[in-house]
Amino acid sequence: MPAASGEFARLLETHDDAAVVPVTDDLCLVQTVDFFTPIVDSPYWFGQLAAANALSDVYAMGARPLTAMNLVAWPVDLGLTHLGEILRGGMEKVLEAGAELAGGHSIDDKEPKYGLAVTGVARPDEIVYNGGAQPGDKLVLTKRLGIGVLASALKNALITEEQMMPAILEAAALNAAAAAAMAVAGVHACTDVSGFGLAGHLSEMLDASDAAAVVRLADLPLHDGVVELIAQAVCSGGLRNNREFLLPRLREAGGAAAGRFAGPVGGQQPRVLALFDPQTSGGLLMAVAPEKHAFLLEELTRAGAGAWTVGEVTAGSAGALALEG
């Protein structure tokens, strides 16, 4: 199919969240896969988070989940009780999404891993890509940042899972409501924020759109306790890796090079470092025209999704990020 081949090539170039496969003139399949190791102690909530995270890629493309298949790596000596709770959490999230859980595959592994392969559907005119953001667009985020920092604190016994629960509940919430609001309001581009952090996924959007952006640090929505933990140098290896990879893209508003961002992690402004925090089931990041911005915020609020304006798209070198505040 020439159309499908061209679509695949475009998706590889622009790092979209899922593959889009034209089936007929008015129907596309949207396919994705994602799995990871536990970030919380509770097997049930791990299942919920992993499933919501995998489903999110379909929502980010403007599609509706149709089927999902379990992907399980499990140490056989752990028994099946905890695995059953993981699968229960994942199944409940798939059913909440209105999709069918169509089996899956499991292997014996030294470290637990769980996720989903998801297939969604959409009409061609419903698909939203991460390319297409235009200078002047407002950048709107639908979930808070910092769950990676909180997960690191949990692993180091600095907080309890009960203290982390507000962030877990937000992360486990499907991005379905946000996607529905996006469809009503209309946006130029969308991606979901996950392992590469806000800075990484925004950079991919800007690369695909041949644009730059300004991010206002003071407007970043962060989970409670994240600023204090980052100030104590509590963060994951993923945050550090994202920071090192993305640091050359950063500029201070006004054009100054990002020299002050190159110091040790514990000595940097926590809100800067939060840009690099890997998110597990993060929110949608949308680029919306200024004249539709207020309407999008209203629709997100009406749908029960978060709605934070964190910056705007600008003309400039593709992928460049200027920081204000």
N, C-alpha and C positions, 0 to 999 in steps of 0.2 A: 504494500500500500504506500504509494509515494507520499500521501498526506501525513500518514503516521510517521514515516521516516523523517520527514521534515520537522514534524512536531517534536520528535525525540531529540533531534539535533539542537533545536532551539532550547529545549528544557535543560540539556546538558550545558549549554553555553551560559544560561542565565541562572542556574542553580535553583530552579523552582522546587516547591515543596513536594510535588508528586508528579508522576508521569500521566500525561493526557493521551488517551488512545481513541481517535475517532472511530466510531463503529458504523454510524450512519450519518446522513447529513444533519440530523437533529439530535444526535446522542453521542456522548463521549464517556468512556470509562476513565476514572481517575484512580490511580493505584499508588500505594505507598507501603512501606514496611519500617518498623522501628521496634527496638527492644533494648533493654539495659539491665544493669545490676540494681539491687535494692538501694534506695536512698532513705528509707524509713524502716523502723523495726517491725511494724505491723504487716504481716503477709497480705491481709485484706486490702489495706490502703496502698501497698505496693502494687497490687493488681489493678486497683482503681486508677492510680497515677499512670502506670504504664499503658493502660488501655486508652485513657483520655489523651495521652501524649501522641499515640499512634493515630488516633482518629483526627487529631488536630490538623494534620497535613491535608486531609480531605476538605475540612472546613476552610482552611486558608485558601484553597483553590476555588472556593465558591460552590463546591459540590456537596452531595448528600451521601453519607455512608450507606452502602448496600449490603455488603458481606464483610466478615472478618474471620481470620483464622489465627489460632493461638500459636505462638512460637515459644517453646519452653526448653531451657537448659537447666537440669536439676541434678544435684548430687544424690545418688540412690540411697546413700547411708543416712540421709536426712528424713527418710520416710515420706509419707504422702499427706500428712495432716496439714502442714503449712502450705504445701502445694495446692491442696484443695481450696484453701482460703484465698490464695492468689488468683486461682482460676475463677472463684466465685466473684471476687471483686472485679475482675476483667469482664466476666459475662454480664454482670449487672450494668456495667458502663456501656457495653455494646448494645444491650437491649434498650437502655435509656436513649441511645442514639437512633433507635428505630431500625437497626441493622440485624442481620441474621448471623449467628455464630456458627460457622460451617467447618467445625473440626479444627485441625491443626497438626503440629508435629512436635515431638519432644526427643531430647537426647540426654544421655548421662554426661554431666559436666562437673568440674570441680567447684564452680561458683554459680549460684543461682542467677538465672536471667529470664526475663519474661517480656513479651510484647505481642504485637499483632501485625499481620499483613492485612491491609484494608483495601477494599475496592469500593469506590463511590461512582455516582453517575451525575451528569449535568448536561444541559444543552450547551452547545458551543458558545452562545452569547452570555452564558452564566459564568464561564470560567474567568477567574481573576488571577493574573500572573503577578510575579514580583517585579517585573519590568513594567514601565509605563508611568512611574512617578514623574511629575513635572515641577519645575521651579515655581515656588509659591504654594505648593501643596502643603497642607498641615499634616503632621505625623501624629497619629492617634494610637495609643496602646490600651489594651483591654484587661491586662492583669498586672499586678505588682511584680517587682523584681526582688531577687534575693533568696529564693528557695534553695539555691545551691549553697550559699553561705550558711543557711540554717541547717541544711543536711550535714555539712561539715561540722558544725557545732554539736549536732546530735551525735555524730559518730565519736566525737571527742568528749562526750558526757558533759558538755557545757550548758546544754538545755535538755529538756525532756520532750518526748513526743507530744505530750499534752500541751506544752508551751508552743510547740510548732504547729499544732492542729489548725489554727486559722489559715496558715499558709498552705497546709495540706488540702484543706477543703477548697480553697480557691483554685489550687492547681488541678485538683480532681474534677472541677466543674468543666463540662464540655464547652467548647467554643461554638456550639451550635447557635446560641442566642446572638453572639457577636456576628457570626456569619450571616444570619438572617437580617440583622440590622444593616450590615454591609450591603446586602443585596438590594434592600429597599432604598438606601441612600445613594448607592453608586460610588465606587472609589476608583482611583487610577491604578492602584497596585496594592498587594497585600502579601504578607508572609507571616508565619508564626515564629515566635521567639523560643528557641530551645537551646541546644547544646553550645552554640557559638555566642550566646548572650545577645543582648540588644545591639551592641556595637557590631558584632559579626553579621547578624541577619540583616540589619539595616545596611551594612556595607554591600551585601549581596544585592539588595534591592537597588541601591544607588549604582552599582556596577552595571546591572541589567538595564538601568534607566539612563545611563550616561549623565548622571547628575551628582551633586554634592548635598550636604545637609548641615544644618545647625541643630544641636541638641542642647536644651536648657536643663542644666543639672538640677536646678532648684525645683523643676517640675517633674522629675522622675518619681514615680510612685514606688516606694520601698516597703517591704514588710517590716513590722515592728521588730526592733532589735538588730536589724541588719547593719545599720551605721555603726553601732557600738561594737559589733563583732568584727567588722572589717577593720575598724581602728585598732583592734587587738591582733590584726594579721590572721584572723580566722577566715580561711577560704580554701577552696578546692584546688587541686592541680589543674583542673580545667580552666579555672579563672586565670591562673598564672599563664597558662599556655595561650589562651585567647588574647590576653594583654600583650604578650610578647609579639604575637603574630600581627595584631592590629595596631600596635603603637605607631608605626610609621604613617598611618592614615590620620592621626589626630592633629588638630591645630587648635590654638586658642582663638576665640572670636576676635577678629581683627587681623588674622593672618600669621601671628607669631607661631613659630615651631613649638612642638609639644615637649620641649626639654624638661619642663617641671613635672611631666608625667612619667619620666623615665626612672625615678628613684625607687627605693625598696617598697614593697607592697605595703608594709605597715606604716610608711611615712607619707602615703598619698591620700588625697581627699577621698573619703569613702564613696561618695557619689560617682566619682570617676571610675573607681574599681567596680562598682555595681554594674556598670555598662558591660563588663566582660563576664559577669557571673553566669555560668551555664544554668539554663532554666529547664526544669522537667515539667512538661505540660504548661508552658508559658502562654501568654495571651497572643492575640492577633495584633500585628502592627500594620496600620493602613495609611496610605497616602491619599488624601482626599482634597479636592479642589476647595479653595477658600469659600466660595459661595455655597458649598454643600457641607461645610464643616459643622456649623451649628445644628443642621438637620441630622447629621450623623451622630453627634453627641446626644441629641434628643432620642433618636432611635435606639442607641445603645443603652441609655438609661431606662427607656421604656421596656426594653427586653430583659433588663436585669443584669446586663454586662457592665464591666468597668469601662470608664471613658476618661483617659488622661491625654491631654495634648502635650507632647514632649519636645516638639521642635517643628522645623519645617524644611522642605526641600529647597535647595538653592541651585543656581548655575555655578559651574566650577568643575574642577578635575573630578572625573568619575570616581565615586567611592570616598571622597574626602569628607572627614567629619570635623566640624568646628564646634567647640564646647563653650557655652556661656554659663557664667555663674560659678 
